[in-house]
Amino acid sequence: MTIFFLLRHAAHDNLGRFLAGRSANVSLGAQGRAQALRLGARMRQEGCDAIFSSPSERTRETAQAVSVACAIGPVTVRGELDEIDFGPWSGKTFAELNNDPNWRHWNSRRDIAVTPAGESMADARRRVCDFMEDLAQEFPQGRMALVSHADVIKSVICHVLGLSADRCFRFDIQPASVSVVTMGETEPRLLRLNETV
């Protein structure tokens, strides 16, 4: 079986104030850089074989800190790990979004709703889980670190637990957290959820 360490990126300075989405130039703040270093120290105990990152700046910075701490080697950037494509919602404050009925629909019906860009939680789950299944075939005893985003990680956890995407609000994925799942010879399993450093 392959072990996957699902790492959420560390905090940027405006976390919780606006929807970063796929916006460019959203980098880690001072707190986030410190979190990434602690995450790297934490992951050093796990003995990962490889590390993959979403294309976003904040995930690449987090992945680089983990890679250096663990001496894993270069970070491989993969689009499958990218944030959900929120289209024109990206960059808007949550106060602005809360006035949009489509945003409210997205948050109340994650099982069927799509973003303005046309992506759903199911789309995100499919692309990430397909990528993980490919890695599990290529590295059947591997220990892979995947640095991504809260909703993307939530989509994987919901898949592993057989939950509807609507249930994603029943658990948290904090910045610089570690969740661990296995894939491969048996049914996917959740081993740890939202461990923070």
N, C-alpha and C positions, 0 to 999 in steps of 0.2 A: 504494500500500500504506500501511497505517497502522502506525505504530511505537508499541508499548506498553512503557512503563517500569514494570515490576512491582517495587514498593518494599515491602519488609517494614518494618513499624513498628519504631521504635527500642526499646531495652531498657527494661523496667520493673524495679523493684528486686528482684523475686522471680523473675526469669526463670530457668527451669531447675529451680525448686523445686516449683512447682505448675502445674497445668493451668489457665491463665487462661480459656481458651475464651471464652464470651460473658459472663463475670462482669462486673458493673458496677464502676465506680470502680477500674479497673486503669490507672493513669496512668504516664507516663514518670517514671523517677527522674532523679537528677542526671546520671548517665552517659548515660541515654537522651536527655535534653534536649540534651546536648553532641553526641551522635551525630546527632540530628535537624538541628541547625545545620550540621554537616559535610555531611550528606546534602543539605541545601538548597544549600549552596555548590557541591557536586558537580553537582547537577541544573541549576544556573544555566547550565552550559555546554551543556546539551542543547536549550534553546529549546522547552519544552513549551507546548502550546496550551491545555491544560485539566488539572485535577487532580480525581480522584475518590477517595473514602475509604470504607472500611468504617465502620459506625456506632460501633465501639468507641472508647473514650476515647483509648487509646494510638495508634490509627491516625489519629484526627482531630488529635491533637497533633502527630504526625509530619507529616501532610499540611499543617497550618497553617504549620509551619516551612519546608517546601519551597515552599509557595505564596508566602509573604512573600519568601523569598530570590529566587525566580524571577519575582516580580511577575506571576503567572499570573492572579490574580483569585480569586474565592471558591472554596472547596472544596465540591464537590458530594458529599453523603453518599449512598451507594447500598448497599442491603441485599444486592445480588448479591455484593459484596466481603466480606461478613461472614465471620467465623471459622466453621469447621465447628461445627454445633450438637452439642455433646457432652452436653447434658442434665445429669443429676446428676453426671457426671464433672467438670464445671467446678468449679473451686475446690479440688479434692482434690490432695494432694501426690502426686508421682510414686511415693514410697514406698508410699502407700496404694494407688494404682492398680496397682502391680506385683503386688499380692496378688490382684487381680481377674482371673479367667480370661477374662472378656469383654474386658478391656483388652488382655490378651496376645494374644487372637485378633485384635482390631482391628489390632494392630501387626504380626502375622505374615501376615495375609490382607487387606491393604488393597483388593485387587481385589473382594472379595465381602463383607467385614465392614461392619456398620453400628454407629453409636453408639447409646447408650440412647435418644436422641431420634429414632432412625430414619434419620439422614443417613449417606450413604456418601461416599467420595472421588469416586465417579462423579457423585453429586448436586451436590457442590461444583463439580466440573469443568464440569458442564453449565450451572449458573447463571452462572458467571463467563465461560465461553467464549461463551455466548449473548449476554451483555452486551457482550463485546468485539467480537463479530461485528456487533452492532447499531451500536456506535461506529464500526467500520470502514466500514460503509455510510454512516453520517451524515458521517464525516470521513475520506474516502478517502485524503487525504494528511496526516492529522493526526498529532500527536505527543502521546500521552496518558500521563499519570502516574496509575497506579492503586496506592493504598496499601492493603495487605491483610496477610495472615497467612501464616506459613511453609507450612502444609499446603495452603492455598488456592493459593498460588503454585506449590507442587510439583505440584498437580493439573493446573495449566495447562501446566507444563513437560512433564510426562508426556504430556499430550495432543499437544503440538506435536511431540514426539519419537517419538510412537507407542509409548510404553511403558505397560505395565501399572502400575496404581497401586502394586503391590507393589514396584516399582523405585524408589519415591520416596526410599528410604533410601540410594540410591547417590550422592546429591548433597545438599549443604547449602544452606539459605537462611538466612543469618545476619541478626541484627537490623540494620536500617538498610542493607540490601544492595539492589543494583540488578540486576535481570535484564531482558533486553530481547528481545522477540519481535515479529515482524511478522505481520499478517493482512491479507487483502484479495485482491488480484488473483491471487496464486499461493498455493501451499500455505503454511501457517504455518511460520515459521522461527525458530529460536533464534539470536540474534546474540551475546548475552553472558549469563553465568550467575554469580550470587552475587558481584558486585563489591562489596567492602566499602569503607567510608570510614574 
